[in-house]
Amino acid sequence: MALKLRLARGGSKKRPFYSIVVADSRAPRDGRFIEKLGIYNPLLAKDNEQRVRMDLDRVKHWLGQGAQPTDRIARMLETAGVVAKTERSNPKKAVPGAKAKARAEEKAAKAAEAGAE
């Protein structure tokens, strides 16, 4: 059984509230989970201490059992000092998509045509 530390969404429409849970990776996002480890309230200010609350002893226990944190949970654990900070690289982030490239080529062609006249 592959375990994940992940967020389970609660709250009403447009008012998200998340539980930090340990769940089987095959279980649905808001479905069955093994243990609730904390909460995350994204509506609070980033410097508010109530924004993220976790039972760090239980988190360490589950990490020791082989549970893998999702990207968002890993960032929270890095902030809490539980796991080492990892270097992230997304080299394709600034590369424009196909439509943007086509528009840029069209614009360059029009500018060259207008400059030639």
The first five atom37 places (N, CA, C, CB, O) and aatype in JSON, in Angstrom:
{
  "aatype": [12, 0, 10, 11, 10, 1, 10, 0, 1, 7, 7, 15, 11, 11, 1, 14, 13, 18, 15, 9, 19, 19, 0, 3, 15, 1, 0, 14, 1, 3, 7, 1, 13, 9, 6, 11, 10, 7, 9, 18, 2, 14, 10, 10, 0, 11, 3, 2, 6, 5, 1, 19, 1, 12, 3, 10, 3, 1, 19, 11, 8, 17, 10, 7, 5, 7, 0, 5, 14, 16, 3, 1, 9, 0, 1, 12, 10, 6, 16, 0, 7, 19, 19, 0, 11, 16, 6, 1, 15, 2, 14, 11, 11, 0, 19, 14, 7, 0, 11, 0, 11, 0, 1, 0, 6, 6, 11, 0, 0, 11, 0, 0, 6, 0, 7, 0, 6],
  "atom_mask": [
    [1, 1, 1, 1, 1],
    [1, 1, 1, 1, 1],
    [1, 1, 1, 1, 1],
    [1, 1, 1, 1, 1],
    [1, 1, 1, 1, 1],
    [1, 1, 1, 1, 1],
    [1, 1, 1, 1, 1],
    [1, 1, 1, 1, 1],
    [1, 1, 1, 1, 1],
    [1, 1, 1, 0, 1],
    [1, 1, 1, 0, 1],
    [1, 1, 1, 1, 1],
    [1, 1, 1, 1, 1],
    [1, 1, 1, 1, 1],
    [1, 1, 1, 1, 1],
    [1, 1, 1, 1, 1],
    [1, 1, 1, 1, 1],
    [1, 1, 1, 1, 1],
    [1, 1, 1, 1, 1],
    [1, 1, 1, 1, 1],
    [1, 1, 1, 1, 1],
    [1, 1, 1, 1, 1],
    [1, 1, 1, 1, 1],
    [1, 1, 1, 1, 1],
    [1, 1, 1, 1, 1],
    [1, 1, 1, 1, 1],
    [1, 1, 1, 1, 1],
    [1, 1, 1, 1, 1],
    [1, 1, 1, 1, 1],
    [1, 1, 1, 1, 1],
    [1, 1, 1, 0, 1],
    [1, 1, 1, 1, 1],
    [1, 1, 1, 1, 1],
    [1, 1, 1, 1, 1],
    [1, 1, 1, 1, 1],
    [1, 1, 1, 1, 1],
    [1, 1, 1, 1, 1],
    [1, 1, 1, 0, 1],
    [1, 1, 1, 1, 1],
    [1, 1, 1, 1, 1],
    [1, 1, 1, 1, 1],
    [1, 1, 1, 1, 1],
    [1, 1, 1, 1, 1],
    [1, 1, 1, 1, 1],
    [1, 1, 1, 1, 1],
    [1, 1, 1, 1, 1],
    [1, 1, 1, 1, 1],
    [1, 1, 1, 1, 1],
    [1, 1, 1, 1, 1],
    [1, 1, 1, 1, 1],
    [1, 1, 1, 1, 1],
    [1, 1, 1, 1, 1],
    [1, 1, 1, 1, 1],
    [1, 1, 1, 1, 1],
    [1, 1, 1, 1, 1],
    [1, 1, 1, 1, 1],
    [1, 1, 1, 1, 1],
    [1, 1, 1, 1, 1],
    [1, 1, 1, 1, 1],
    [1, 1, 1, 1, 1],
    [1, 1, 1, 1, 1],
    [1, 1, 1, 1, 1],
    [1, 1, 1, 1, 1],
    [1, 1, 1, 0, 1],
    [1, 1, 1, 1, 1],
    [1, 1, 1, 0, 1],
    [1, 1, 1, 1, 1],
    [1, 1, 1, 1, 1],
    [1, 1, 1, 1, 1],
    [1, 1, 1, 1, 1],
    [1, 1, 1, 1, 1],
    [1, 1, 1, 1, 1],
    [1, 1, 1, 1, 1],
    [1, 1, 1, 1, 1],
    [1, 1, 1, 1, 1],
    [1, 1, 1, 1, 1],
    [1, 1, 1, 1, 1],
    [1, 1, 1, 1, 1],
    [1, 1, 1, 1, 1],
    [1, 1, 1, 1, 1],
    [1, 1, 1, 0, 1],
    [1, 1, 1, 1, 1],
    [1, 1, 1, 1, 1],
    [1, 1, 1, 1, 1],
    [1, 1, 1, 1, 1],
    [1, 1, 1, 1, 1],
    [1, 1, 1, 1, 1],
    [1, 1, 1, 1, 1],
    [1, 1, 1, 1, 1],
    [1, 1, 1, 1, 1],
    [1, 1, 1, 1, 1],
    [1, 1, 1, 1, 1],
    [1, 1, 1, 1, 1],
    [1, 1, 1, 1, 1],
    [1, 1, 1, 1, 1],
    [1, 1, 1, 1, 1],
    [1, 1, 1, 0, 1],
    [1, 1, 1, 1, 1],
    [1, 1, 1, 1, 1],
    [1, 1, 1, 1, 1],
    [1, 1, 1, 1, 1],
    [1, 1, 1, 1, 1],
    [1, 1, 1, 1, 1],
    [1, 1, 1, 1, 1],
    [1, 1, 1, 1, 1],
    [1, 1, 1, 1, 1],
    [1, 1, 1, 1, 1],
    [1, 1, 1, 1, 1],
    [1, 1, 1, 1, 1],
    [1, 1, 1, 1, 1],
    [1, 1, 1, 1, 1],
    [1, 1, 1, 1, 1],
    [1, 1, 1, 1, 1],
    [1, 1, 1, 1, 1],
    [1, 1, 1, 0, 1],
    [1, 1, 1, 1, 1],
    [1, 1, 1, 1, 1]
  ],
  "atom_positions": [
    [[0.85, -1.18, 0.0], [0.0, 0.0, 0.0], [0.89, 1.24, 0.0], [-0.96, 0.0, 1.22], [1.71, 1.42, 0.9]],
    [[0.73, 2.09, -1.01], [1.5, 3.32, -1.11], [0.8, 4.42, -0.32], [1.69, 3.75, -2.59], [-0.35, 4.76, -0.59]],
    [[1.5, 4.96, 0.66], [0.91, 5.99, 1.51], [1.32, 7.38, 1.05], [1.32, 5.79, 2.96], [2.43, 7.59, 0.57]],
    [[0.4, 8.32, 1.19], [0.65, 9.71, 0.82], [0.23, 10.61, 1.98], [-0.11, 10.09, -0.48], [-0.77, 10.37, 2.66]],
    [[1.04, 11.66, 2.19], [0.63, 12.76, 3.05], [0.05, 13.79, 2.1], [1.84, 13.34, 3.94], [0.77, 14.31, 1.25]],
    [[-1.22, 14.1, 2.22], [-1.85, 15.01, 1.28], [-2.97, 15.81, 1.9], [-2.37, 14.23, 0.1], [-3.32, 15.63, 3.07]],
    [[-3.53, 16.71, 1.1], [-4.62, 17.57, 1.56], [-5.96, 16.97, 1.17], [-4.47, 19.0, 0.98], [-6.12, 16.45, 0.06]],
    [[-6.93, 17.03, 2.08], [-8.3, 16.64, 1.8], [-9.15, 17.9, 1.95], [-8.8, 15.48, 2.76], [-9.15, 18.52, 3.0]],
    [[-9.86, 18.27, 0.9], [-10.59, 19.53, 0.9], [-11.89, 19.44, 1.68], [-10.87, 19.98, -0.52], [-12.62, 18.45, 1.61]],
    [[-12.15, 20.5, 2.42], [-13.41, 20.66, 3.12], [-13.87, 22.08, 2.9], [0.0, 0.0, 0.0], [-13.36, 22.77, 2.02]],
    [[-14.82, 22.52, 3.68], [-15.3, 23.89, 3.53], [-16.33, 23.99, 2.42], [0.0, 0.0, 0.0], [-16.56, 23.04, 1.67]],
    [[-16.95, 25.16, 2.35], [-17.99, 25.36, 1.35], [-17.42, 25.94, 0.07], [-19.08, 26.27, 1.9], [-16.21, 26.16, -0.04]],
    [[-18.29, 26.19, -0.86], [-17.89, 26.74, -2.15], [-17.2, 28.09, -1.95], [-19.12, 26.89, -3.09], [-17.7, 28.95, -1.23]],
    [[-16.06, 28.27, -2.59], [-15.25, 29.49, -2.52], [-14.67, 29.77, -1.14], [-16.08, 30.66, -2.95], [-14.12, 30.85, -0.92]],
    [[-14.76, 28.84, -0.2], [-14.21, 28.99, 1.14], [-13.46, 27.72, 1.51], [-15.33, 29.3, 2.18], [-13.92, 26.97, 2.37]],
    [[-12.31, 27.45, 0.86], [-11.62, 26.18, 1.08], [-11.03, 26.06, 2.48], [-10.53, 26.01, 0.06], [-10.63, 27.04, 3.1]],
    [[-10.99, 24.84, 2.94], [-10.4, 24.48, 4.22], [-9.89, 23.06, 4.03], [-11.43, 24.6, 5.43], [-10.63, 22.18, 3.59]],
    [[-8.64, 22.82, 4.36], [-8.04, 21.51, 4.08], [-7.62, 20.8, 5.35], [-6.84, 21.67, 3.16], [-7.19, 21.43, 6.32]],
    [[-7.74, 19.49, 5.33], [-7.2, 18.63, 6.37], [-5.94, 17.99, 5.82], [-8.24, 17.55, 6.84], [-5.91, 17.58, 4.66]],
    [[-4.91, 17.9, 6.63], [-3.68, 17.22, 6.24], [-3.83, 15.79, 6.73], [-2.37, 17.92, 6.84], [-3.95, 15.54, 7.93]],
    [[-3.83, 14.84, 5.8], [-4.13, 13.46, 6.14], [-3.09, 12.5, 5.58], [-5.51, 13.08, 5.63], [-2.34, 12.84, 4.67]],
    [[-3.07, 11.3, 6.14], [-2.32, 10.18, 5.58], [-3.35, 9.28, 4.93], [-1.46, 9.4, 6.67], [-4.32, 8.88, 5.58]],
    [[-3.17, 8.97, 3.66], [-4.15, 8.16, 2.94], [-3.43, 7.22, 1.98], [-5.15, 9.05, 2.18], [-2.29, 7.45, 1.59]],
    [[-4.13, 6.17, 1.61], [-3.66, 5.3, 0.55], [-3.71, 6.11, -0.74], [-4.53, 3.98, 0.44], [-4.67, 6.84, -0.98]],
    [[-2.7, 5.99, -1.57], [-2.63, 6.82, -2.78], [-3.78, 6.52, -3.74], [-1.29, 6.58, -3.5], [-4.1, 7.36, -4.59]],
    [[-4.41, 5.36, -3.62], [-5.5, 5.0, -4.52], [-6.85, 5.54, -4.04], [-5.58, 3.5, -4.66], [-7.82, 5.52, -4.79]],
    [[-6.92, 6.01, -2.8], [-8.18, 6.53, -2.24], [-8.51, 7.89, -2.86], [-8.1, 6.65, -0.7], [-7.59, 8.62, -3.23]],
    [[-9.79, 8.25, -2.97], [-10.15, 9.55, -3.52], [-9.66, 10.7, -2.64], [-11.65, 9.64, -3.69], [-9.41, 10.51, -1.45]],
    [[-9.53, 11.89, -3.23], [-8.96, 13.04, -2.53], [-9.66, 13.32, -1.21], [-9.03, 14.28, -3.41], [-9.01, 13.5, -0.18]],
    [[-10.98, 13.37, -1.23], [-11.72, 13.7, -0.02], [-12.31, 12.45, 0.63], [-12.83, 14.69, -0.33], [-13.16, 12.55, 1.51]],
    [[-11.87, 11.29, 0.19], [-12.44, 10.04, 0.67], [-11.74, 9.48, 1.89], [0.0, 0.0, 0.0], [-11.32, 10.21, 2.79]],
    [[-11.62, 8.16, 1.9], [-11.08, 7.45, 3.05], [-9.63, 7.82, 3.32], [-11.2, 5.96, 2.83], [-8.82, 7.92, 2.4]],
    [[-9.32, 8.04, 4.59], [-7.95, 8.31, 4.98], [-7.64, 7.52, 6.24], [-7.71, 9.83, 5.2], [-8.54, 7.03, 6.91]],
    [[-6.36, 7.4, 6.56], [-5.93, 6.61, 7.7], [-5.91, 7.43, 8.97], [-4.55, 6.01, 7.45], [-6.41, 7.01, 10.01]],
    [[-5.31, 8.63, 8.89], [-5.2, 9.47, 10.07], [-5.14, 10.94, 9.67], [-3.95, 9.09, 10.89], [-4.52, 11.29, 8.67]],
    [[-5.8, 11.78, 10.46], [-5.75, 13.23, 10.24], [-4.57, 13.77, 11.04], [-7.09, 13.92, 10.66], [-4.47, 13.54, 12.25]],
    [[-3.67, 14.5, 10.36], [-2.45, 15.0, 11.0], [-2.47, 16.5, 11.28], [-1.27, 14.68, 10.14], [-1.66, 16.99, 12.06]],
    [[-3.38, 17.22, 10.67], [-3.42, 18.66, 10.89], [-4.41, 19.34, 9.98], [0.0, 0.0, 0.0], [-5.22, 18.7, 9.32]],
    [[-4.32, 20.68, 9.94], [-5.21, 21.47, 9.1], [-4.42, 22.53, 8.36], [-6.32, 22.11, 9.95], [-3.32, 22.91, 8.76]],
    [[-5.02, 23.01, 7.27], [-4.46, 24.11, 6.48], [-5.62, 25.0, 6.06], [-3.64, 23.59, 5.22], [-6.57, 24.54, 5.43]],
    [[-5.53, 26.29, 6.42], [-6.57, 27.24, 6.07], [-5.95, 28.32, 5.18], [-7.21, 27.87, 7.35], [-5.34, 29.26, 5.69]],
    [[-6.1, 28.22, 3.86], [-5.46, 29.17, 2.95], [-6.05, 30.57, 3.0], [-5.54, 28.65, 1.56], [-5.46, 31.5, 2.44]],
    [[-7.19, 30.74, 3.64], [-7.82, 32.06, 3.71], [-7.15, 32.97, 4.74], [-9.29, 31.91, 4.04], [-7.33, 34.18, 4.7]],
    [[-6.39, 32.4, 5.65], [-5.7, 33.21, 6.65], [-4.43, 33.8, 6.06], [-5.37, 32.37, 7.9], [-3.9, 33.3, 5.06]],
    [[-3.93, 34.87, 6.68], [-2.71, 35.52, 6.22], [-1.53, 34.57, 6.34], [-2.44, 36.81, 7.02], [-1.52, 33.68, 7.2]],
    [[-0.53, 34.75, 5.48], [0.62, 33.83, 5.46], [1.41, 33.85, 6.74], [1.53, 34.18, 4.31], [2.04, 32.85, 7.09]],
    [[1.41, 34.96, 7.47], [2.16, 35.03, 8.71], [1.35, 34.59, 9.93], [2.67, 36.43, 8.92], [1.86, 34.6, 11.04]],
    [[0.11, 34.22, 9.73], [-0.76, 33.76, 10.82], [-0.35, 32.34, 11.23], [-2.27, 33.81, 10.4], [-0.24, 31.46, 10.38]],
    [[-0.14, 32.14, 12.52], [0.29, 30.81, 13.0], [-0.81, 29.77, 12.91], [0.78, 30.91, 14.43], [-0.53, 28.58, 13.0]],
    [[-2.07, 30.18, 12.75], [-3.18, 29.25, 12.63], [-3.41, 28.76, 11.2], [-4.46, 29.9, 13.16], [-4.27, 27.92, 10.95]],
    [[-2.64, 29.29, 10.24], [-2.8, 28.92, 8.84], [-2.49, 27.44, 8.61], [-1.91, 29.78, 7.95], [-3.24, 26.74, 7.94]],
    [[-1.38, 26.97, 9.18], [-0.99, 25.55, 9.06], [-0.72, 25.03, 10.46], [0.27, 25.36, 8.13], [0.13, 25.56, 11.18]],
    [[-1.44, 23.98, 10.84], [-1.19, 23.33, 12.13], [-1.05, 21.83, 11.87], [-2.34, 23.63, 13.16], [-1.92, 21.21, 11.25]],
    [[0.06, 21.26, 12.37], [0.32, 19.83, 12.16], [0.83, 19.2, 13.45], [1.33, 19.62, 11.02], [1.47, 19.86, 14.26]],
    [[0.54, 17.92, 13.61], [1.13, 17.13, 14.69], [2.44, 16.58, 14.13], [0.15, 15.96, 15.18], [2.46, 15.53, 13.49]],
    [[3.54, 17.29, 14.38], [4.82, 16.97, 13.76], [5.36, 15.6, 14.18], [5.84, 18.02, 14.1], [6.06, 14.96, 13.39]],
    [[5.05, 15.15, 15.4], [5.5, 13.82, 15.82], [4.87, 12.74, 14.95], [5.15, 13.58, 17.3], [5.55, 11.8, 14.53]],
    [[3.58, 12.87, 14.68], [2.9, 11.88, 13.85], [3.36, 11.98, 12.39], [1.37, 12.07, 13.94], [3.46, 10.97, 11.69]],
    [[3.63, 13.2, 11.92], [4.14, 13.37, 10.55], [5.47, 12.65, 10.41], [4.31, 14.89, 10.2], [5.68, 11.92, 9.44]],
    [[6.36, 12.83, 11.38], [7.66, 12.14, 11.34], [7.47, 10.63, 11.38], [8.55, 12.59, 12.52], [8.18, 9.9, 10.69]],
    [[6.51, 10.17, 12.18], [6.23, 8.74, 12.25], [5.84, 8.2, 10.87], [5.11, 8.46, 13.27], [6.38, 7.19, 10.43]],
    [[4.91, 8.89, 10.2], [4.44, 8.4, 8.91], [5.51, 8.52, 7.83], [3.2, 9.15, 8.49], [5.58, 7.68, 6.93]],
    [[6.34, 9.55, 7.91], [7.45, 9.65, 6.97], [8.41, 8.48, 7.17], [8.18, 11.0, 7.12], [8.97, 7.96, 6.21]],
    [[8.6, 8.09, 8.42], [9.43, 6.93, 8.74], [8.84, 5.63, 8.23], [0.0, 0.0, 0.0], [9.57, 4.68, 7.95]],
    [[7.51, 5.59, 8.11], [6.83, 4.4, 7.6], [6.84, 4.35, 6.07], [5.39, 4.37, 8.11], [6.38, 3.37, 5.47]],
    [[7.36, 5.4, 5.44], [7.47, 5.39, 3.98], [6.43, 6.23, 3.26], [0.0, 0.0, 0.0], [6.34, 6.16, 2.04]],
    [[5.65, 7.01, 3.97], [4.64, 7.86, 3.33], [5.35, 8.97, 2.55], [3.67, 8.46, 4.38], [6.32, 9.56, 3.03]],
    [[4.85, 9.25, 1.36], [5.42, 10.29, 0.51], [4.55, 11.53, 0.56], [5.57, 9.78, -0.95], [3.35, 11.45, 0.31]],
    [[5.13, 12.7, 0.87], [4.33, 13.93, 0.87], [4.11, 14.44, -0.54], [5.01, 15.01, 1.72], [4.96, 14.28, -1.42]],
    [[2.96, 15.07, -0.75], [2.71, 15.73, -2.03], [3.56, 17.01, -2.07], [1.19, 16.05, -2.22], [4.17, 17.37, -1.07]],
    [[3.6, 17.67, -3.2], [4.43, 18.87, -3.35], [4.05, 19.95, -2.34], [4.3, 19.43, -4.76], [4.94, 20.53, -1.7]],
    [[2.77, 20.22, -2.18], [2.31, 21.27, -1.26], [2.65, 20.91, 0.18], [0.8, 21.49, -1.41], [3.11, 21.76, 0.94]],
    [[2.44, 19.66, 0.56], [2.76, 19.23, 1.93], [4.27, 19.27, 2.15], [2.21, 17.79, 2.19], [4.73, 19.64, 3.23]],
    [[5.04, 18.9, 1.13], [6.5, 18.95, 1.25], [6.97, 20.37, 1.53], [7.18, 18.41, -0.03], [7.87, 20.59, 2.34]],
    [[6.35, 21.35, 0.87], [6.7, 22.75, 1.12], [6.37, 23.16, 2.55], [5.98, 23.67, 0.13], [7.14, 23.88, 3.19]],
    [[5.24, 22.71, 3.04], [4.86, 23.01, 4.43], [5.83, 22.38, 5.41], [3.42, 22.52, 4.73], [6.19, 22.99, 6.42]],
    [[6.26, 21.16, 5.12], [7.2, 20.46, 6.0], [8.58, 21.12, 5.96], [7.32, 18.98, 5.61], [9.28, 21.15, 6.97]],
    [[8.96, 21.64, 4.79], [10.23, 22.38, 4.69], [10.18, 23.63, 5.57], [10.53, 22.77, 3.22], [11.15, 23.95, 6.26]],
    [[9.06, 24.33, 5.54], [8.89, 25.53, 6.35], [8.95, 25.19, 7.83], [7.56, 26.23, 6.02], [9.5, 25.94, 8.63]],
    [[8.37, 24.04, 8.2], [8.38, 23.61, 9.6], [9.72, 23.03, 10.02], [7.29, 22.58, 9.84], [9.97, 22.84, 11.21]],
    [[10.6, 22.73, 9.05], [11.91, 22.2, 9.36], [11.95, 20.7, 9.55], [0.0, 0.0, 0.0], [12.91, 20.17, 10.11]],
    [[10.93, 19.99, 9.09], [10.87, 18.53, 9.26], [11.68, 17.82, 8.19], [9.41, 18.05, 9.22], [12.38, 16.85, 8.48]],
    [[11.59, 18.3, 6.94], [12.36, 17.69, 5.85], [13.31, 18.74, 5.29], [11.42, 17.14, 4.74], [13.1, 19.94, 5.44]],
    [[14.36, 18.26, 4.64], [15.35, 19.17, 4.05], [14.77, 19.86, 2.83], [16.64, 18.4, 3.67], [13.96, 19.28, 2.1]],
    [[15.18, 21.1, 2.61], [14.7, 21.86, 1.46], [15.28, 21.27, 0.19], [15.08, 23.36, 1.59], [16.48, 20.99, 0.11]],
    [[14.44, 21.08, -0.81], [14.87, 20.52, -2.08], [14.88, 21.61, -3.14], [13.96, 19.34, -2.51], [14.06, 22.53, -3.11]],
    [[15.81, 21.49, -4.06], [15.91, 22.44, -5.16], [14.9, 22.06, -6.23], [17.35, 22.48, -5.75], [14.84, 20.91, -6.65]],
    [[14.1, 23.02, -6.66], [13.1, 22.76, -7.69], [13.54, 23.45, -8.98], [11.69, 23.26, -7.25], [14.09, 24.55, -8.96]],
    [[13.29, 22.78, -10.07], [13.66, 23.35, -11.36], [12.53, 23.11, -12.35], [14.99, 22.75, -11.89], [12.07, 21.98, -12.53]],
    [[12.08, 24.17, -12.98], [11.07, 24.06, -14.02], [11.54, 24.87, -15.22], [9.66, 24.55, -13.51], [11.09, 26.0, -15.42]],
    [[12.44, 24.3, -16.02], [13.04, 25.06, -17.12], [12.04, 25.45, -18.21], [14.14, 24.26, -17.73], [12.31, 26.39, -18.96]],
    [[10.91, 24.78, -18.31], [9.94, 25.08, -19.36], [8.93, 26.15, -18.95], [9.21, 23.82, -19.76], [8.07, 26.51, -19.75]],
    [[9.04, 26.65, -17.73], [8.04, 27.59, -17.22], [7.95, 28.85, -18.07], [8.37, 27.96, -15.8], [6.85, 29.33, -18.34]],
    [[9.08, 29.41, -18.5], [9.08, 30.67, -19.23], [9.0, 30.5, -20.74], [10.31, 31.45, -18.89], [8.97, 31.49, -21.46]],
    [[8.98, 29.28, -21.23], [8.93, 29.04, -22.67], [7.49, 29.25, -23.14], [9.44, 27.59, -23.02], [6.57, 28.64, -22.6]],
    [[7.28, 30.11, -24.15], [5.92, 30.35, -24.64], [5.35, 29.12, -25.33], [5.9, 31.54, -25.6], [6.09, 28.28, -25.85]],
    [[4.03, 29.01, -25.33], [3.35, 27.9, -25.96], [3.28, 28.07, -27.47], [0.0, 0.0, 0.0], [3.79, 29.04, -28.02]],
    [[2.65, 27.11, -28.14], [2.59, 27.1, -29.61], [1.83, 28.3, -30.15], [1.94, 25.8, -30.09], [2.27, 28.91, -31.12]],
    [[0.7, 28.65, -29.54], [-0.09, 29.78, -30.03], [0.65, 31.09, -29.85], [-1.44, 29.84, -29.32], [0.61, 31.96, -30.72]],
    [[1.33, 31.25, -28.72], [2.08, 32.48, -28.48], [3.24, 32.61, -29.47], [2.62, 32.51, -27.03], [3.53, 33.7, -29.95]],
    [[3.89, 31.49, -29.79], [4.96, 31.51, -30.79], [4.42, 31.91, -32.15], [5.64, 30.14, -30.87], [5.04, 32.69, -32.87]],
    [[3.26, 31.37, -32.51], [2.65, 31.68, -33.81], [2.29, 33.17, -33.88], [1.38, 30.81, -34.05], [2.53, 33.82, -34.9]],
    [[1.72, 33.71, -32.8], [1.38, 35.14, -32.77], [2.63, 36.01, -32.9], [0.63, 35.49, -31.48], [2.61, 37.02, -33.6]],
    [[3.71, 35.62, -32.23], [4.96, 36.39, -32.29], [5.54, 36.36, -33.7], [5.98, 35.83, -31.28], [6.03, 37.38, -34.19]],
    [[5.48, 35.2, -34.36], [5.97, 35.1, -35.73], [5.14, 35.95, -36.68], [5.96, 33.64, -36.2], [5.68, 36.61, -37.57]],
    [[3.79, 35.95, -36.49], [2.9, 36.76, -37.3], [3.22, 38.24, -37.13], [1.44, 36.48, -36.93], [3.29, 38.99, -38.11]],
    [[3.4, 38.65, -35.9], [3.71, 40.04, -35.6], [5.05, 40.45, -36.22], [3.73, 40.27, -34.08], [5.17, 41.55, -36.76]],
    [[6.05, 39.57, -36.15], [7.36, 39.85, -36.73], [7.27, 39.96, -38.25], [8.37, 38.77, -36.34], [7.92, 40.8, -38.87]],
    [[6.45, 39.1, -38.86], [6.27, 39.12, -40.31], [5.61, 40.43, -40.74], [5.42, 37.9, -40.78], [6.02, 41.04, -41.73]],
    [[4.59, 40.85, -40.01], [3.9, 42.12, -40.32], [4.85, 43.3, -40.16], [2.65, 42.3, -39.41], [4.83, 44.24, -40.96]],
    [[5.66, 43.27, -39.13], [6.61, 44.36, -38.89], [7.67, 44.4, -40.0], [7.29, 44.21, -37.51], [8.07, 45.49, -40.43]],
    [[8.13, 43.25, -40.46], [9.12, 43.2, -41.53], [8.49, 43.69, -42.85], [9.66, 41.75, -41.7], [9.15, 44.37, -43.63]],
    [[7.24, 43.34, -43.06], [6.54, 43.77, -44.28], [6.32, 45.28, -44.27], [5.18, 43.04, -44.41], [6.49, 45.94, -45.29]],
    [[5.95, 45.81, -43.12], [5.73, 47.26, -43.0], [7.06, 48.01, -43.11], [5.03, 47.59, -41.65], [7.09, 49.12, -43.64]],
    [[8.12, 47.44, -42.62], [9.46, 48.05, -42.69], [10.03, 48.03, -44.09], [0.0, 0.0, 0.0], [10.83, 48.9, -44.45]],
    [[9.63, 47.04, -44.89], [10.15, 46.91, -46.26], [9.51, 47.95, -47.18], [9.9, 45.5, -46.79], [10.11, 48.3, -48.19]],
    [[8.35, 48.43, -46.87], [7.66, 49.39, -47.73], [8.16, 50.76, -47.61], [6.23, 49.39, -47.44], [7.67, 51.67, -48.28]]
  ]
}
